[in-house]
C-alpha cells in the first residue's frame, strides 16, 4: 500500500474530528453538571430560607406568649403586694397600742399581776402615773427551761405580759423610759409584726447614732400605720423634717 500525502492528511483530519467530538461531549457534560449543582444549591438555599422564616415566626409567637405571661405575672405580683400591704396595715392598726413586758416574775401568793405591773411602771420606769391600759394579761406559750447556775436548778421563765395602752401617747410615754430597765432582767418591746419590728430596731439604732454625732439637736421615730421614718430638727421650734431627705441633700 502506497502511503500518499493525501492519505496521511485524511487520517489526520479523521483523528482531529474524533478529538473535537470528544471535547464537545466533555464540555456538554461539564455544563450539565454545573447546571445541576447550581439547581441543587438554589433549592437547598430556598429550603433553608423557608425554615428560617418559619423559625423566626415561631420565635416571635413565643415572645408574644412570654410577654403576655410576664404582663399577667406583673399584675398578679402588684395585686399580691397590695393585698399584703393592706393586711400589714390592718395588723399594725390592731397591734400598734400593744406592748410586751418580758421578765416580770410570776405572781406569788397574795400578789396580783395588776399590782406588780404598776410597781414596775413606777419603780423601774419612773412613771408616777401608771399608763392607762385597756387590758393586761400573760401570754400563754411554751418556754424552755432556763438554767440557773447559782442554785444549780432549773426553772420555767414566766410568760411575758401583754398590755394595751389607751392611746399612742401612752405607748410613747412607756417606750421613752424603757432604757431604765437595763440591768433589771426585764425589757419592753412593741407588738409590731416581725418585719416592721426589725425595721424599727434599725431606725432606733440609727437615731442613737445621730444623737451621739450631735448632727441634729432633736431626732424622733415617726410611725404612721406600717410606715416608719426618722425625723430631725435643730431647734424645738423648728419643723420636723424627714432624715432621709436631709441625708440625700
C-alpha positions in Angstrom: 0.0 0.0 0.0 1.4 3.3 -1.1 1.1 6.0 1.6 0.4 9.2 -0.1 0.3 12.6 1.3 -3.5 12.7 0.7 -4.0 9.6 2.7 -2.0 10.9 5.7 -3.9 14.2 5.5 -7.2 12.2 5.6 -6.1 10.2 8.6 -5.1 13.3 10.5 -8.5 15.0 9.7 -10.4 12.0 11.0 -8.4 12.0 14.2 -8.9 15.7 14.7 -12.6 15.2 14.1 -12.9 12.5 16.7 -10.9 14.6 19.2 -13.2 17.6 18.6 -16.2 15.3 19.2 -14.8 14.1 22.5 -14.0 17.6 23.7 -17.5 18.8 22.8 -19.1 15.8 24.7 -16.9 16.6 27.8 -17.9 20.3 27.6 -21.6 19.5 27.4 -21.3 17.1 30.3 -19.5 19.7 32.4 -22.1 22.3 31.6 -24.9 19.9 32.6 -23.1 19.0 35.9 -22.6 22.7 36.7 -26.3 23.5 36.0 -27.4 20.5 38.1 -25.2 21.6 41.1 -26.4 25.2 40.7 -30.0 24.0 40.8 -29.4 21.8 43.9 -27.7 24.7 45.7 -30.6 27.1 44.9 -33.1 24.5 46.1 -31.3 23.9 49.4 -30.9 27.7 49.9 -34.6 28.3 49.3 -35.5 25.5 51.7 -33.2 26.9 54.4 -34.6 30.3 53.9 -38.1 28.9 54.3 -37.1 27.2 57.5 -35.5 30.4 58.9 -38.7 32.3 58.1 -40.7 29.6 59.9 -38.4 29.5 62.9 -38.5 33.3 63.2 -42.3 33.3 63.1 -42.3 30.6 65.9 -39.8 32.7 68.0 -42.0 35.8 67.6 -45.0 33.9 68.6 -43.3 32.5 71.7 -42.0 36.0 72.5 -45.6 37.3 72.3 -46.8 34.5 74.6 -43.9 35.1 77.1 -44.7 38.9 77.1 -48.3 38.2 77.8 -47.4 35.8 80.6 -45.0 38.3 82.1 -47.6 41.0 81.9 -50.1 38.8 83.7 -47.4 37.9 86.3 -46.6 41.5 86.9 -50.3 42.3 87.5 -50.5 39.4 90.0 -47.4 40.5 91.8 -48.7 44.0 92.2 -52.1 42.7 93.4 -50.3 40.4 95.9 -48.1 43.2 97.1 -51.1 45.5 97.5 -53.0 42.8 99.4 -50.1 42.1 101.7 -49.7 45.8 102.4 -53.4 46.1 103.3 -53.1 43.1 105.6 -50.0 44.6 107.2 -51.8 47.9 107.7 -54.7 46.1 109.4 -52.3 44.1 111.6 -50.4 47.2 112.6 -53.7 49.0 113.4 -54.8 46.2 115.6 -51.5 45.8 117.4 -50.0 49.3 117.5 -51.2 50.1 121.0 -49.9 46.8 122.4 -46.6 46.5 124.4 -45.0 43.3 125.7 -43.2 43.2 129.1 -40.6 40.4 129.4 -39.0 39.2 132.6 -41.7 40.1 135.1 -41.7 37.3 137.7 -44.7 35.2 138.3 -47.1 36.4 140.9 -46.6 34.9 144.3 -49.4 34.1 146.7 -51.4 37.2 147.5 -50.0 39.2 144.6 -51.8 40.3 141.5 -50.5 41.0 138.0 -52.0 44.4 138.1 -50.2 45.4 141.2 -46.8 44.0 140.1 -47.2 45.8 136.7 -47.9 49.1 138.3 -44.9 48.7 140.6 -42.6 48.2 137.6 -44.1 51.2 135.9 -43.4 53.4 139.0 -40.3 52.0 140.5 -38.4 50.8 137.4 -39.6 53.2 134.7 -40.1 56.2 137.0 -43.6 56.8 135.8 -45.5 58.4 138.7 -48.8 57.8 136.9 -49.1 54.2 135.6 -50.1 54.3 131.9 -53.7 54.0 131.1 -54.3 50.5 129.7 -57.3 48.7 128.4 -56.1 45.1 129.0 -53.4 43.3 130.8 -52.6 39.6 130.7 -49.8 37.0 130.4 -49.3 35.4 127.0 -49.8 31.7 127.2 -47.0 29.9 125.4 -44.3 27.2 125.9 -41.0 28.3 127.3 -37.8 26.2 127.6 -36.3 25.6 131.0 -33.7 28.3 131.9 -30.6 27.2 133.8 -29.8 29.0 137.0 -26.2 28.4 137.8 -26.3 29.9 141.2 -28.7 27.3 142.5 -27.8 24.5 140.1 -31.5 24.1 139.4 -33.9 24.9 136.6 -37.0 27.0 136.4 -39.5 28.0 133.8 -39.3 31.6 132.7 -42.5 33.5 133.5 -44.7 34.1 130.4 -44.4 37.7 129.1 -47.1 40.2 129.9 -49.1 41.9 127.2 -50.7 45.2 127.9 -52.7 47.5 125.6 -52.4 51.2 126.1 -55.3 53.6 125.8 -53.7 55.7 123.0 -50.4 56.3 121.1 -49.3 58.9 123.7 -49.3 56.3 126.4 -47.3 54.0 124.2 -44.6 56.6 123.6 -44.5 57.5 127.3 -43.6 54.0 128.2 -41.2 53.5 125.3 -39.2 56.6 126.2 -38.5 55.1 129.6 -37.6 51.5 128.6 -33.8 52.3 128.9 -34.3 52.4 132.6 -34.9 48.7 132.7 -31.3 47.9 131.7 -29.8 45.5 134.2 -33.2 44.6 135.8 -33.7 41.5 133.7 -36.8 43.0 132.2 -37.5 44.6 128.8 -40.4 46.1 127.0 -40.9 45.7 123.2 -43.7 46.5 120.8 -46.2 44.0 119.4 -45.5 45.0 115.8 -45.2 42.4 113.0 -41.7 40.9 112.8 -40.6 42.7 109.6 -41.8 46.0 110.9 -40.2 45.5 114.3 -36.9 44.7 112.6 -37.0 47.9 110.7 -38.0 49.8 113.8 -34.9 48.4 115.6 -32.7 49.5 112.7 -34.1 53.0 112.8 -33.7 53.3 116.6 -30.0 52.3 116.2 -29.7 55.0 113.5 -31.4 57.5 115.8 -28.9 56.7 118.6 -26.1 57.2 116.1 -27.5 60.6 115.1 -27.8 61.7 118.7 -24.2 60.7 119.5 -22.9 62.5 116.5 -24.8 65.7 117.5 -25.5 66.5 113.9 -29.1 67.4 115.0 -30.4 68.6 118.3 -33.6 66.5 118.1 -34.4 63.2 116.5 -37.5 61.0 116.7 -39.0 57.9 115.2 -42.3 58.7 113.4 -44.8 55.9 112.7 -47.8 56.2 110.5 -49.5 52.8 110.1 -46.9 50.5 108.7 -44.7 53.4 107.6 -41.7 54.2 109.8 -39.2 57.1 109.4 -36.8 59.2 111.3 -37.4 62.9 111.7 -34.9 65.5 112.8 -34.7 69.2 113.7 -32.2 71.6 115.2 -34.4 73.7 117.4 -37.5 73.0 119.4 -39.5 75.5 117.4 -38.2 74.2 114.0 -40.4 72.0 111.8 -39.7 68.3 111.8 -38.1 67.1 108.6 -37.5 63.5 107.3 -33.9 62.5 107.9 -33.7 60.7 104.6 -34.4 64.0 102.8 -31.6 65.7 104.7 -29.2 62.8 104.2 -29.8 62.8 100.4 -29.4 66.6 100.1 
